Amino acid sequence: MKILLKRIAISWLYLAAGAYCFPNDPTYSFKSLTLADGLSSSVVTTIAQDRRGVMWFGTYDGLNKFDGYEFTVYKNEIDNPYSISGNAVFDIYEDRKGHLLIGTKRGLDLYDASTDRFVHFRLPGNIYANISDIVEIATGEILIAASGHIYKVNLADTTCSECLSDTLIENNITLDAMSRILYDSQGVYWISHRSETGIVTFHPETGEINQYQVIEDKTRGMLSNIIHDIIEDDAGNIWIASSEGLSIYDRKTDQFKHFQHNPNDPTSLSGNVCWDIFQDSKGNIWIGTTQDGLNLFDKSKQNFRHFRNDKFDETSLTNNSVQAIYEDHNGILWIGTAKGVNLSRLISPQFHTYRNIPGEKNSLSHNFVVCFAEDRKGNIWIGTDGGGLNYFDRNNNKFIQYKSMLRKQIPASVLSLCVDRKGKLWVGSYASGIQMFDPEHNQYDHFYHDPNHPNGLGHNDIRCIFEDSHGNIWFATNGGCK
């Protein structure tokens, strides 16, 4: 079932261009997308973005595609072999070749964007399996964790074959309730479980197998055998989210460091049941908990900053159960919770304000700024309503005020600007028509509305100027568009 939801009016989000700028607020203000906006389920289990910039959300009740304007929801249809395998989606992964793979409770699917259909992979014995993780290793091979088995995916014929499972089982490793497969920078597999198995590592080159479980010496073992997530950071450390806290494995010392909630320490981990770990593009580590919100780890202080739902603050998280964390191509952090999706820009935009300074000729001519245009050199033309035309020299960080150009006076009210592909500057003004300046050839032209020429300019009030893909210049006026 594919459901196309109504268009969502959220002027703050432009995914493809990354146009939204959150307030310069170090508290990380959050926006949200919920059932009211078109999500098929409140509980968001996994998040991904494809190379086209489209966001994908897995939920307990359908796969959601979001293009920044509207949702498309995909659900299983019994009589449709091209519908998604199952409605409960636990992992979404796009490989390096652009294949979008969907892990559901009833198997693995490949989404075909050209047909808007799903192709189903066949598991050995044609069984249905819960796909908890999809991982791509250095060779480009795709592995999946599926109901007690690890399979290698063959994209060419949509089949799956046993991989690693036999070797581990021969060494008395029980592969039940697998949560994640990590293939680290040294070529070692880390296989985590939500069971007494804990974590198993396997080095394919040496055949070495190790198992990490709860033991008395906490520097050598785990806080819990129930492992929900595992990642490797940029320094090669292994981070582990468990039901009893957060652990970091230092391979240099072969020891674990653990973090747990301390009710007497407000900077400790917010809660012990950790579900998801994510490292963003700036190297920050984020930890999601099942009931206690989101944590940001401070490496220098070795403590945590907390983000929770505040019913009196609409910019806080919508829910404290954080199940998925993801950063898109534009530096926006997406948080999947039990009450929809939250998002916040990781990099706070920095603003510098330029104003008119009376008596300073290299300042902005007027504070009422109406329009901009960028020239070939990357410098900016600025139109004002009351101060005419300005040119901002980026290299010298100063303004040049133009009262005239090529000995032609420029009106005080400049409402529209355009630099065309030939480098010509078009200036639209209030009640004074259009002026065209060609600095390269030292040319000037002026276009007025003439009632005796019906095919001429429709009005002298020029509100917008635009050059189309064919090089035609369009003018929006109070008398229509020309």
Residue pairs with C-beta under 8 A, 6 or more apart in sequence:
1 73
1 74
1 75
1 76
1 77
1 80
1 83
2 72
2 73
2 74
2 75
2 83
2 116
3 40
3 72
3 73
3 74
3 75
4 70
4 71
4 72
4 73
5 37
5 38
5 70
5 71
5 72
5 73
6 38
6 70
7 69
7 70
8 37
8 38
8 69
8 70
8 71
10 31
10 37
12 20
12 31
13 20
13 31
13 68
13 343
14 20
14 68
15 49
15 53
15 54
15 55
15 66
15 67
15 68
15 328
15 330
16 52
16 53
16 68
18 329
18 330
18 331
18 332
20 332
20 345
21 345
21 349
22 29
22 31
22 344
22 345
22 348
22 349
23 29
23 348
24 348
24 349
24 350
24 351
25 348
26 348
27 315
28 307
28 333
28 344
29 315
29 344
30 307
30 315
30 316
30 317
30 318
30 335
30 342
30 343
30 344
31 315
31 342
31 343
31 344
32 318
32 340
32 341
32 342
32 343
33 39
33 66
33 340
33 341
33 343
34 42
34 318
34 339
34 340
34 341
35 41
35 42
35 340
37 71
37 340
38 64
38 70
38 71
38 73
39 57
39 59
39 64
39 71
39 340
39 341
40 59
40 61
40 62
40 64
40 71
40 73
40 75
41 59
41 60
41 61
41 62
42 59
42 319
42 338
42 339
42 340
43 59
43 60
43 323
43 337
43 338
44 57
44 58
44 59
44 323
44 324
44 336
44 337
44 338
44 340
44 341
45 58
45 59
45 60
45 88
45 89
45 90
45 323
45 324
45 336
46 57
46 58
46 89
46 90
46 91
46 92
46 324
46 336
47 55
47 56
47 57
47 58
47 92
47 324
47 325
47 326
47 334
47 336
47 341
48 55
48 56
48 92
48 93
48 94
48 100
48 326
49 55
49 56
49 94
49 326
49 328
49 329
50 56
50 94
50 98
50 100
51 94
51 98
52 113
53 67
53 68
53 328
53 329
54 65
54 66
54 67
55 65
55 66
55 67
55 68
55 328
55 334
56 63
56 64
56 65
56 66
56 92
56 100
57 63
57 64
57 66
57 336
57 341
58 64
58 89
58 90
58 91
58 92
58 102
58 103
58 324
59 88
59 89
60 87
60 88
61 75
61 87
61 88
62 73
62 74
62 75
62 84
62 87
62 89
63 73
63 74
63 75
63 84
63 89
63 92
63 102
64 71
64 72
64 73
64 74
65 71
65 72
65 73
65 74
66 72
74 83
74 84
74 118
75 83
75 84
75 87
76 83
76 84
76 85
76 86
76 87
76 106
77 83
81 120
82 115
82 117
82 118
82 119
83 118
84 102
84 104
84 109
84 118
85 102
85 104
85 106
85 107
85 108
85 109
85 118
85 120
85 128
86 104
86 105
86 106
86 107
86 128
87 104
87 105
88 104
88 105
88 106
89 102
89 103
89 104
89 105
90 103
90 104
90 105
90 130
90 131
90 132
90 133
91 101
91 102
91 103
91 131
91 132
91 133
91 134
92 100
92 101
92 102
92 103
92 134
93 100
93 101
93 103
93 134
93 135
93 136
93 142
94 100
94 101
95 101
95 136
95 140
95 142
96 136
96 140
97 140
99 110
99 155
100 110
100 111
100 113
101 108
101 109
101 110
101 111
101 134
101 142
101 153
102 108
102 109
102 110
102 111
102 118
103 131
103 132
103 133
103 134
103 144
104 130
104 131
105 130
105 131
106 128
106 129
106 130
107 120
107 121
107 123
107 128
107 129
107 131
108 120
108 121
108 123
108 131
108 134
108 144
108 146
108 153
108 160
109 118
109 119
109 120
109 121
110 118
110 119
110 121
110 155
110 158
111 117
111 118
112 118
112 119
119 158
120 158
121 153
121 158
121 159
121 160
122 158
122 159
122 160
123 129
123 146
123 149
123 151
123 160
124 151
124 160
124 161
124 162
127 147
129 146
129 147
129 149
130 146
130 147
131 144
131 145
131 146
132 145
132 146
132 178
132 179
132 180
133 144
133 145
133 178
133 179
133 180
133 181
134 142
134 143
134 144
135 142
135 143
135 144
135 181
135 182
135 183
136 142
136 143
137 143
137 183
138 183
138 187
141 152
141 153
142 152
142 153
142 155
143 150
143 151
143 152
143 153
143 163
143 164
143 181
143 183
144 150
144 151
144 153
144 160
145 178
145 179
145 180
145 181
145 191
146 160
148 165
148 175
148 176
148 177
148 178
149 162
149 165
149 175
150 162
150 163
150 164
150 165
150 168
150 175
150 178
150 181
150 191
151 160
151 161
151 162
151 163
152 160
152 161
152 162
152 163
153 160
154 160
154 161
164 189
164 191
164 202
165 175
167 202
167 207
167 209
168 175
168 191
168 200
168 202
168 209
169 175
171 209
173 197
173 200
173 209
173 211
174 195
174 196
174 197
175 191
175 193
175 197
176 193
176 195
176 197
177 193
177 194
177 195
177 197
178 191
178 192
178 193
178 194
179 192
179 193
179 194
179 227
179 228
179 229
179 230
180 190
180 191
180 192
180 227
180 228
180 229
180 230
181 189
181 190
181 191
181 192
182 189
182 190
182 191
182 192
182 230
182 231
182 232
182 238
183 189
183 190
184 190
184 232
184 236
184 238
185 232
185 236
186 236
186 251
187 203
187 204
187 205
188 201
188 202
188 203
189 201
189 202
189 203
189 204
190 199
190 200
190 201
190 230
190 238
191 199
191 200
191 201
191 202
192 198
192 199
192 227
192 228
192 229
192 230
192 240
193 199
193 200
193 225
193 227
194 226
194 227
194 228
195 225
195 226
196 213
196 225
197 211
197 213
197 225
198 211
198 212
198 213
198 214
198 222
198 225
198 227
199 211
199 212
199 213
199 222
199 227
199 230
199 240
200 209
200 210
200 211
200 212
201 208
201 209
201 210
201 211
201 212
202 208
202 209
203 209
212 221
212 222
212 249
213 221
213 222
213 225
214 221
214 222
214 223
214 224
214 225
215 221
215 222
218 256
218 258
219 255
219 256
219 257
220 254
220 255
220 256
221 256
222 240
222 242
222 247
222 256
223 242
223 244
223 245
223 247
223 258
223 260
224 242
224 243
224 244
224 245
225 242
226 242
226 243
226 244
227 240
227 241
227 242
228 241
228 242
228 243
228 274
228 275
228 276
229 240
229 241
229 274
229 275
229 276
229 277
230 238
230 239
230 240
230 241
230 277
231 238
231 239
231 277
231 278
231 279
232 238
232 239
233 239
233 279
233 283
233 285
234 279
234 283
236 251
237 248
237 249
237 250
237 251
238 248
238 249
238 251
239 246
239 247
239 248
239 249
239 277
239 279
239 285
240 246
240 247
240 248
240 249
240 277
241 274
241 275
241 276
241 277
241 287
241 288
242 274
243 272
243 273
243 274
244 260
244 272
244 273
245 258
245 259
245 260
245 261
245 269
245 272
245 274
246 258
246 259
246 260
246 269
246 274
246 277
246 287
247 256
247 257
247 258
247 259
248 256
248 257
248 258
248 259
249 255
249 256
250 256
250 257
259 268
259 269
259 304
260 268
260 269
260 272
261 268
261 269
261 270
261 271
261 272
261 292
262 268
262 269
265 303
267 298
267 301
267 303
267 304
267 305
268 303
268 304
269 287
269 289
269 295
269 304
270 289
270 292
270 293
270 294
270 295
270 304
270 306
270 308
271 289
271 290
271 291
271 292
271 293
272 289
273 289
273 290
273 291
273 292
274 287
274 288
274 289
274 290
275 288
275 289
275 290
275 322
275 323
276 287
276 288
276 322
276 323
276 324
276 325
277 285
277 286
277 287
277 288
277 325
278 285
278 286
278 288
278 325
278 326
278 327
279 285
279 286
280 286
280 327
280 333
280 346
281 327
281 331
281 346
282 346
282 347
283 299
284 296
284 297
284 346
285 296
285 297
285 299
286 294
286 295
286 296
286 297
286 325
286 333
287 294
287 295
287 296
287 297
287 304
288 294
288 295
288 322
288 323
288 324
288 325
288 335
289 295
289 320
289 321
289 322
290 321
290 322
290 323
291 320
291 321
292 306
292 308
292 320
293 306
293 307
293 308
293 309
293 317
293 320
293 322
294 306
294 307
294 308
294 317
294 322
294 325
294 335
295 304
295 305
295 306
295 307
296 304
296 305
296 307
297 303
297 304
298 304
298 305
307 316
307 317
308 316
308 317
308 320
309 316
309 317
309 318
309 319
309 320
310 316
317 335
317 337
317 342
318 337
318 339
318 340
318 342
319 337
319 338
319 339
319 340
320 337
321 337
321 338
321 339
322 335
322 336
322 337
323 336
323 337
323 338
324 334
324 335
324 336
325 333
325 334
325 335
325 336
326 333
326 334
326 336
327 333
327 334
327 346
328 334
331 345
331 346
331 347
332 343
332 344
332 345
332 346
333 343
333 344
333 345
333 346
334 341
334 342
334 343
335 341
335 342
335 343
335 344
354 363
354 364
354 392
354 399
355 363
355 364
355 367
356 363
356 364
356 365
356 366
356 367
356 387
357 363
357 364
361 401
362 398
362 399
362 400
363 399
364 382
364 384
364 387
364 390
364 399
365 384
365 387
365 388
365 389
365 390
365 399
365 401
366 384
366 385
366 386
366 387
366 388
367 384
368 384
368 385
368 386
368 387
369 382
369 383
369 384
370 383
370 384
370 385
370 414
370 415
370 416
371 382
371 383
371 414
371 415
371 416
371 417
372 380
372 381
372 382
372 383
372 417
373 380
373 381
373 417
373 418
373 419
373 425
374 380
374 381
374 419
375 381
375 419
375 423
375 425
376 419
376 423
378 394
379 391
379 392
379 393
379 394
380 391
380 392
380 394
381 389
381 390
381 391
381 392
381 417
381 419
381 425
382 389
382 390
382 391
382 392
382 399
382 417
383 389
383 390
383 414
383 415
383 416
383 417
383 427
384 390
384 413
384 414
385 412
385 413
385 414
385 415
385 430
386 412
386 413
387 401
387 412
388 401
388 402
388 403
388 410
388 411
388 412
388 413
388 414
389 401
389 402
389 405
389 410
389 414
389 427
390 399
390 400
390 401
390 402
391 399
391 400
391 402
392 398
392 399
392 400
393 399
393 400
402 410
403 409
403 410
404 410
405 435
405 437
405 444
406 437
406 439
406 442
406 443
406 444
408 435
408 437
408 444
408 446
410 427
410 429
410 435
411 429
411 430
411 431
411 432
413 429
413 430
413 431
413 432
414 427
414 428
414 429
415 428
415 429
415 430
415 461
415 462
415 463
416 426
416 427
416 428
416 462
416 463
416 464
416 465
416 476
417 425
417 426
417 427
417 428
417 465
418 425
418 426
418 465
418 466
418 467
418 473
419 425
419 426
420 426
420 467
420 471
420 473
421 467
421 471
422 438
423 438
423 439
423 440
424 436
424 437
424 438
425 436
425 437
425 438
425 439
426 434
426 435
426 436
426 465
426 473
427 434
427 435
427 436
427 437
428 434
428 462
428 463
428 464
428 465
428 475
429 435
429 460
429 462
430 461
430 462
431 460
431 461
432 460
433 446
433 447
433 448
433 449
433 457
433 460
433 462
434 446
434 447
434 457
434 462
434 465
434 475
435 444
435 445
435 446
435 447
436 443
436 444
436 445
436 446
436 447
437 443
437 444
438 444
447 456
447 457
448 457
448 460
449 456
449 457
449 458
449 459
449 460
449 477
449 479
450 456
450 457
457 475
457 477
457 479
457 482
458 475
458 477
458 479
458 480
458 481
458 482
459 477
459 478
459 479
459 480
460 477
461 477
461 478
461 479
462 475
462 476
462 477
463 476
463 477
463 478
464 474
464 475
464 476
465 473
465 474
465 475
465 476
466 473
466 474
466 476
467 473
467 474
468 474
474 481
474 482
475 481
475 482
